[in-house]
Amino acid sequence: MIEQDIENSFTGYKDGLFCFDIKKNFIAFRGHFPQFPILPGIVEVEMIMFCIRKLLNNEQIKLKEIIKIKFIKPIVPDSQILISIEENQNKINAIVKSETEVFAQARLKI
């Protein structure tokens, strides 16, 4: 279900960035703080993995390790999200951001 919402929110790849439109009906917002819905960190990781699979054109890629991750600012409903991915020898640097602010930074091993 989350994977389908990620796919549905994906709006394209432009200027080296994966673009997402995270609407308020995104399933991950349900129950994740009813008074103040935010996107769970694990969903941000799933979005990064979605981008990695698209970039490398390989749906079979699995996450082996989260080397480092920092959640800087919460993602709220109706946000426009941009994800940049840089791959180097099965290690990924990812930034989850908007046009004006950074939400998360991660270093992953695939």
Backbone bond lengths (Angstrom), bond angles and torsions (degrees), N, CA, C in turn:
res aa  C-N    CA-C-N  psi(-1)  N-CA   C-N-CA  omega(-1)  CA-C   N-CA-C  phi
1 M - - - 1.449 - - 1.537 111.20 -
2 I 1.331 117.52 -46.40 1.467 120.86 177.49 1.527 109.62 -61.76
3 E 1.338 116.52 -43.24 1.462 120.36 -179.08 1.527 110.88 -58.37
4 Q 1.331 116.29 -39.02 1.465 120.34 179.87 1.521 111.17 -67.50
5 D 1.331 117.00 -40.45 1.466 119.89 177.51 1.534 111.26 -65.71
6 I 1.328 116.37 -37.60 1.468 119.23 176.54 1.525 109.63 -62.60
7 E 1.320 116.34 -47.42 1.473 121.36 178.28 1.531 110.79 -58.92
8 N 1.328 116.62 -44.64 1.468 120.86 -178.43 1.524 112.54 -67.73
9 S 1.336 117.51 -28.98 1.462 120.12 -178.51 1.534 112.46 -85.08
10 F 1.333 116.56 -13.63 1.462 121.54 179.69 1.528 109.23 -68.48
11 T 1.339 115.97 124.20 1.462 119.24 -177.66 1.515 113.30 -110.62
12 G 1.339 117.44 -6.36 1.449 118.86 175.79 1.510 113.73 142.79
13 Y 1.321 113.46 178.30 1.456 122.54 -179.41 1.514 106.80 -120.92
14 K 1.336 116.60 120.50 1.463 119.93 -174.70 1.524 109.37 -144.57
15 D 1.318 115.89 130.50 1.473 122.10 176.18 1.526 111.92 54.17
16 G 1.335 117.37 39.46 1.454 121.56 178.11 1.513 114.77 78.21
17 L 1.320 117.25 10.54 1.461 121.57 -179.31 1.519 110.84 -122.93
18 F 1.321 114.94 138.51 1.456 121.08 171.88 1.523 107.12 -87.43
19 C 1.320 116.57 130.77 1.462 121.56 -173.33 1.531 110.45 -111.46
20 F 1.321 115.39 136.65 1.461 122.43 -179.67 1.525 109.32 -134.85
21 D 1.323 114.86 145.29 1.458 122.37 174.18 1.529 106.35 -116.31
22 I 1.324 116.63 103.06 1.462 121.87 -174.29 1.526 108.66 -93.41
23 K 1.316 116.04 100.57 1.470 122.45 -177.75 1.527 111.15 -79.95
24 K 1.323 115.75 163.81 1.465 120.55 -178.24 1.524 112.89 -66.96
25 N 1.335 118.89 -19.21 1.462 121.06 178.87 1.532 113.03 -89.50
26 F 1.329 118.44 6.35 1.469 123.19 175.82 1.532 107.59 -56.23
27 I 1.314 117.00 126.66 1.457 121.89 -170.43 1.530 114.13 -57.12
28 A 1.313 117.91 -30.65 1.466 121.08 -177.17 1.524 112.78 -66.87
29 F 1.324 118.35 -17.91 1.462 120.53 178.09 1.529 111.95 -75.70
30 R 1.331 117.39 -21.41 1.466 120.80 -178.59 1.525 110.23 -63.97
31 G 1.290 116.22 121.27 1.452 120.55 174.64 1.517 114.94 78.35
32 H 1.317 117.66 -6.89 1.467 119.03 178.70 1.523 107.63 -95.45
33 F 1.304 112.47 79.50 1.461 125.25 -177.21 1.532 111.04 71.78
34 P 1.337 116.45 79.53 1.475 121.29 -176.75 1.532 114.91 -52.58
35 Q 1.315 118.06 -34.91 1.467 119.97 -179.60 1.530 112.66 -81.13
36 F 1.320 116.45 -21.68 1.465 121.84 -179.82 1.523 108.38 -147.45
37 P 1.351 117.35 80.75 1.474 120.05 -176.43 1.530 112.16 -66.28
38 I 1.338 114.80 132.62 1.463 121.15 173.84 1.526 108.25 -134.59
39 L 1.301 115.49 154.94 1.459 121.26 179.39 1.527 108.94 -75.29
40 P 1.324 118.51 123.86 1.471 120.41 179.46 1.530 111.87 -61.45
41 G 1.320 116.08 145.71 1.456 121.63 179.57 1.512 113.11 -56.85
42 I 1.327 117.44 -37.86 1.469 120.31 -179.63 1.528 110.64 -63.66
43 V 1.321 117.58 -30.29 1.474 120.48 177.00 1.527 109.62 -71.73
44 E 1.319 117.26 -35.79 1.467 119.43 174.61 1.525 110.22 -61.38
45 V 1.328 117.07 -40.46 1.470 121.01 176.39 1.527 109.88 -62.97
46 E 1.319 117.73 -42.71 1.477 121.10 177.89 1.527 110.99 -62.91
47 M 1.325 117.40 -36.27 1.465 120.38 177.60 1.528 110.30 -66.93
48 I 1.323 116.68 -39.87 1.473 120.39 176.39 1.517 109.86 -61.69
49 M 1.335 117.23 -44.56 1.468 120.63 179.25 1.533 110.90 -63.14
50 F 1.314 117.98 -38.61 1.462 122.48 175.08 1.529 109.40 -56.19
51 C 1.338 116.53 -45.69 1.468 121.22 -179.42 1.524 111.42 -65.61
52 I 1.326 116.79 -41.59 1.471 120.91 179.14 1.518 110.03 -60.89
53 R 1.324 116.74 -45.93 1.472 120.67 179.95 1.520 111.33 -61.93
54 K 1.332 116.96 -40.22 1.477 120.74 177.45 1.530 110.47 -65.90
55 L 1.318 116.25 -46.88 1.462 121.13 -176.65 1.525 111.43 -61.97
56 L 1.324 116.47 -43.15 1.461 121.13 -177.19 1.527 112.52 -92.15
57 N 1.330 116.28 1.12 1.466 122.50 179.20 1.528 111.68 50.84
58 N 1.341 114.69 49.76 1.466 120.20 -178.28 1.522 108.96 -147.51
59 E 1.318 116.45 103.27 1.469 122.30 -179.25 1.522 112.99 -71.80
60 Q 1.322 117.95 -10.73 1.473 121.79 -175.94 1.533 113.20 -90.48
61 I 1.314 118.09 -6.04 1.462 121.19 -177.86 1.521 110.18 -62.62
62 K 1.326 115.52 133.94 1.462 122.56 -179.86 1.524 109.61 -118.17
63 L 1.298 115.59 150.97 1.455 122.14 173.84 1.524 108.59 -77.79
64 K 1.319 116.67 124.11 1.464 120.90 178.75 1.519 111.98 -97.03
65 E 1.334 116.09 -35.05 1.465 118.69 -175.52 1.522 110.06 -161.28
66 I 1.320 115.67 140.66 1.460 121.15 167.22 1.516 105.42 -94.98
67 I 1.308 116.26 106.32 1.462 121.24 -178.69 1.525 109.53 -72.10
68 K 1.321 115.17 -45.61 1.457 120.68 -179.83 1.520 108.07 -158.71
69 I 1.323 115.95 140.13 1.465 119.75 174.56 1.513 108.33 -147.20
70 K 1.316 114.51 141.09 1.456 120.11 178.86 1.526 107.81 -134.67
71 F 1.333 115.32 119.16 1.461 121.29 175.44 1.527 106.83 -94.02
72 I 1.305 115.94 115.99 1.458 121.94 -170.56 1.522 112.22 -97.48
73 K 1.313 116.08 -40.82 1.458 120.94 -176.44 1.530 108.43 -147.16
74 P 1.343 118.05 139.96 1.468 119.24 -179.68 1.527 112.66 -69.71
75 I 1.326 114.33 149.06 1.462 121.73 174.23 1.520 107.25 -98.43
76 V 1.309 115.89 123.26 1.462 122.28 -177.26 1.537 109.58 -105.24
77 P 1.338 116.67 165.68 1.472 119.58 178.81 1.538 112.54 -55.72
78 D 1.316 114.04 152.12 1.464 123.91 179.09 1.527 112.25 62.65
79 S 1.330 115.55 42.30 1.464 122.51 177.88 1.520 110.33 -104.14
80 Q 1.324 115.04 145.80 1.454 122.25 171.75 1.528 106.23 -97.20
81 I 1.320 117.29 120.19 1.459 122.35 -174.66 1.524 109.52 -113.83
82 L 1.323 115.38 139.35 1.458 123.00 174.89 1.523 107.22 -122.13
83 I 1.320 116.81 135.08 1.456 120.68 178.71 1.518 108.89 -125.75
84 S 1.328 114.86 124.15 1.460 119.85 174.61 1.525 108.28 -103.35
85 I 1.324 115.29 140.89 1.463 122.67 -177.87 1.523 108.15 -127.44
86 E 1.311 115.77 131.36 1.464 121.92 174.32 1.523 107.03 -127.88
87 E 1.322 117.22 121.30 1.474 122.41 -176.71 1.517 110.32 -109.37
88 N 1.339 115.19 136.01 1.452 121.00 177.66 1.521 108.37 -150.13
89 Q 1.324 117.23 106.65 1.469 123.75 176.52 1.533 112.52 52.99
90 N 1.322 115.70 55.03 1.467 123.92 178.05 1.525 114.12 66.13
91 K 1.311 117.20 12.95 1.460 121.43 172.67 1.520 107.35 -114.26
92 I 1.320 114.84 138.61 1.455 121.57 -174.25 1.514 109.81 -120.36
93 N 1.310 116.61 132.06 1.460 122.49 167.01 1.515 106.40 -105.54
94 A 1.329 116.02 127.66 1.460 120.71 -178.68 1.522 109.79 -130.72
95 I 1.317 114.76 143.89 1.464 121.54 173.90 1.518 107.45 -127.66
96 V 1.321 115.28 127.73 1.465 122.85 175.66 1.522 105.53 -105.04
97 K 1.329 116.33 121.78 1.468 119.01 -173.12 1.520 111.22 -151.76
98 S 1.323 114.53 176.32 1.455 122.38 168.34 1.527 106.15 -114.42
99 E 1.297 117.31 -168.14 1.464 120.42 176.95 1.526 111.39 -65.33
100 T 1.342 116.83 -25.80 1.470 119.75 -170.81 1.526 115.31 -121.49
101 E 1.341 118.89 -13.05 1.467 119.34 -175.18 1.524 111.98 -148.05
102 V 1.313 115.26 157.05 1.463 121.99 178.59 1.524 108.79 -99.15
103 F 1.336 115.96 131.92 1.465 121.91 178.31 1.524 111.73 -96.87
104 A 1.330 116.74 -38.43 1.469 119.99 -177.49 1.525 109.94 -157.95
105 Q 1.335 114.72 153.66 1.455 122.18 172.86 1.517 107.05 -131.58
106 A 1.318 116.61 139.69 1.465 119.95 -177.56 1.514 111.40 -143.00
107 R 1.318 113.97 149.97 1.464 122.28 169.88 1.520 105.81 -126.71
108 L 1.336 115.13 119.85 1.457 121.98 -173.91 1.515 110.66 -124.27
109 K 1.336 115.31 156.56 1.464 120.84 172.60 1.529 106.85 -115.45
110 I 1.342 114.16 131.41 1.468 119.57 178.88 1.519 109.81 -115.22
